[in-house]
């Protein structure tokens, strides 16, 4: 399955911010940014958007534990991103307007081609897919999964997730830290164990999106 993009852009009509239901992640979009529809090429079905324009993400991935505050506050700004699914909670007719096709379109297809290796979308189930917001960036390559009660960030250097107000999982080159719902703090320094857990999460990239969420949730639950 391949992703393709159509030269039928929408334009962000005004700059605005959106806070997700989990009250953990806030994004900012900028006026005049463009949104190009992204399609499942085989099915000829729109599944998301390619965003060109500044996208700022602030994620509060800090929880309180028995040893104090654990986690980090992440603030990043990206110039392009792919957004899934089509019905995003922060996009409505109040936020966008139709725009004329761009004259030089080839770079946008080249951008989408870079994302084709990230996903296996062929067995996607829309019912599961639409419960989450997925944001994927290239520089750096980060994979955000945002749901009503949690947020997961998968990257090459770290994997960090927060579920609800108390649960946290943080895997980095320094080790693995977890905080349970009751505030129990664990720090694992066994690099072989950390490598195994990282592989469990990163293998999710190779699975259909219908299995991606459950794979990450299961890995998260086993650890805390």
BELQUI-V225106 format. One record per run of one state. SS is the DSSP state (a for helix, b for strand, c for the rest). FROM is the first residue (numbers start at 1). TO is the last residue. If there is no record, write none. Layout:
ss	from	to
SS	FROM	TO
SS	FROM	TO
//
This chain:
ss	from	to
c	1	2
b	3	5
c	6	9
b	10	12
c	13	15
b	16	19
c	20	24
b	25	29
c	30	33
b	34	40
c	41	44
b	45	65
c	66	67
b	68	84
c	85	95
b	96	98
c	99	105
a	106	115
c	116	119
b	120	120
c	121	125
a	126	129
c	130	132
b	133	138
c	139	140
b	141	147
c	148	149
b	150	155
c	156	158
b	159	163
c	164	166
b	167	172
c	173	174
b	175	179
c	180	184
b	185	188
c	189	190
a	191	206
c	207	207
b	208	208
a	209	223
c	224	224
//
